[in-house]
């Protein structure tokens, strides 16, 4: 809610996906939204997908929903 400058009553929240460790919500108002990841400990803004840097790209861990380096296919080198 800190990122959305709206009265509490105007904010809409919807669960969009869930893993054994994380629930991802979309929180929105006035045509602006943010994704939020909640665990048993707290809720935090969801991390953005990092850009590829050269051959280094990232993939999302299907359980933690955190971005991690994608393994490089050495056979193609």
C-alpha positions as CSV (number, residue, x, y, z in Angstrom):
1,X,0.0,0.0,0.0
2,X,3.0,2.3,0.4
3,X,3.5,2.3,-3.3
4,X,-0.1,3.1,-4.1
5,X,-1.2,6.6,-3.0
6,X,-4.9,5.7,-2.5
7,X,-7.2,5.6,0.5
8,X,-7.3,2.1,2.0
9,X,-10.9,1.6,0.9
10,X,-10.1,2.1,-2.7
11,X,-7.4,-0.6,-2.9
12,X,-8.3,-4.0,-4.5
13,X,-6.3,-7.1,-3.7
14,X,-6.4,-10.4,-5.6
15,X,-4.4,-13.6,-5.1
16,X,-2.9,-14.5,-8.5
17,X,-0.8,-17.6,-7.6
18,X,0.5,-19.6,-4.7
19,X,3.4,-21.9,-4.0
20,X,4.2,-23.9,-0.9
21,X,6.3,-21.0,0.3
22,X,4.8,-17.8,-1.3
23,X,1.5,-16.2,-2.1
24,X,1.6,-13.6,-4.9
25,X,-1.1,-10.9,-4.8
26,X,-1.8,-8.0,-7.2
27,X,-2.7,-4.9,-5.3
28,X,-4.3,-2.1,-7.3
29,X,-6.1,1.2,-7.4
30,X,-6.7,4.1,-9.9
31,X,-5.3,1.9,-12.8
32,X,-2.0,1.4,-11.0
33,X,-0.9,-1.9,-9.6
34,X,2.0,-3.7,-7.9
35,X,2.7,-7.3,-7.2
36,X,3.3,-8.4,-3.6
37,X,4.9,-11.6,-2.3
38,X,3.7,-12.8,1.1
39,X,5.4,-15.6,3.1
40,X,4.7,-16.8,6.7
41,X,7.0,-14.0,7.9
42,X,6.0,-10.9,5.9
43,X,4.8,-9.3,2.7
44,X,7.2,-7.5,0.4
45,X,7.0,-6.0,-3.1
46,X,7.7,-8.7,-5.7
47,X,11.2,-8.4,-7.3
48,X,11.3,-7.4,-10.9
49,X,12.8,-9.7,-13.5
50,X,16.5,-8.8,-14.0
51,X,17.6,-8.1,-17.6
52,X,19.9,-10.5,-19.4
53,X,23.5,-9.3,-19.3
54,X,25.4,-10.9,-22.2
55,X,24.7,-14.6,-22.0
56,X,23.6,-14.4,-18.3
57,X,19.8,-14.5,-18.1
58,X,17.5,-15.3,-15.1
59,X,14.6,-17.6,-14.4
60,X,12.0,-17.6,-11.7
61,X,12.2,-20.3,-9.0
62,X,8.8,-22.0,-9.1
63,X,8.7,-22.4,-5.3
64,X,10.2,-19.2,-3.9
65,X,9.3,-16.9,-6.9
66,X,12.8,-15.4,-6.6
67,X,14.9,-14.7,-9.7
68,X,18.1,-16.8,-10.1
69,X,20.7,-17.1,-12.8
70,X,19.6,-19.5,-15.6
71,X,22.1,-22.3,-16.1
72,X,24.2,-21.8,-19.2
73,X,24.0,-24.6,-21.8
74,X,27.7,-25.4,-22.2
75,X,27.0,-27.9,-25.0
76,X,26.1,-25.1,-27.3
77,X,29.5,-23.4,-26.9
